[in-house]
Amino acid sequence: MKIALIGYGKMGHEIERIALERGHEVVCTIDIDTQHLFESEAFKSADIAIEFTGPSTAFANYQKCFAAGLPVVSGSTGWLERMPEIRQACEQDGQTFFYASNYSLGMNLFFALNKYLAEKMNAFGQYDIKMKEIHHTQKLDAPSGTAITIAEDILARIDRKDKWVNEATDEASTIGIVSERIGAEPGYHEVVYDSPVDTISISHNVKSRSCLAYGAVLAAEFTLGKKGFLGMSDMLGF
């Protein structure tokens, strides 16, 4: 598999390392200072693009990949208000796009556990729900895309909650998400159900970016040759 790698920071380097270990070829690496490579023959020769950048550049990068006929695997967050346009490109224009807010296989098992727990806790109104997420200081968006996914999954299953906010709150109908940016922290997420008499909590702690990069490369392997809008639930069979 020939990969165009868009975003060549720490995550990009880790994706490259794992892709090479798995026998793939990185034919083009594009970062903020090498945007001209979108027009290169190397980029056009790729089978698929893996894109990990930021909220200000992600959507434009997708458009450039689509224009070149490349399927995209992306983990960028902070741009999701434009997701309907991406879905439309897949449904009407035949593009291929794989998206996950978090590529850790463990986190995606956590997503499934979070949904199950929320369904069960809907009946027990004495439990308030709080969330916390911690990431490195270079992460630009808050809350994280992963935290938003977790919160939205809870809101879809807990009748007494109707929105989330990015701060602690005592509002009964609101989930408060506390976001912290500390050092080089790769990612921590926690959901707490708290009652006057006990507490239930579930958490996921990323120890290394390797788990995210590994998941992204697996997603590229899964996506190659497919069409449409895809995600981790498709790859993992949830």
C-alpha angles and dihedrals in degrees: 000000000000111000131199106204115207112192115033104197125112093304093047092052091050092050089050092051094051094043091054091047089055092053100259128132125234102210098174136019118195126189136163092283097046103052091134088074089077084078095047127112088234091061092047091051093061123109094210141000125230110201126194110158131115143286095271096054109025101088094047089050091054091052091052091050092048090049088056092047094247123147112231133220109191138180098174116129136196096058101079096120085079095051092107088064091054092049089050091052089053096045100040106024101037096243123153122225130170115194134181129162087213128020098195109119088213092054091052089054085050089054089056091047091048092054092048093049093047091052090053095043094052089087094054109072095175089078118086117202126228133171137200133188131182127193140161121287093251093064105109103196128067132225095032120247087246091055090050090052090051093047094047091050089053093047090053090058107031111074095195093060122069107167146010130229130196096243140055112283141179092204106127096217096046134081111219116214115197111203122197129183111204130168114293096333106157096203143315127181129181136180118196128193105195128188131171090261107033147002133227119195137175124190143175124205122192109215096186140007086239092086090055094045092047091053092049092053091047088051091053090051090050094046098050109107095013131107134217137024113331138179145174092280088062093048096044096039097238 
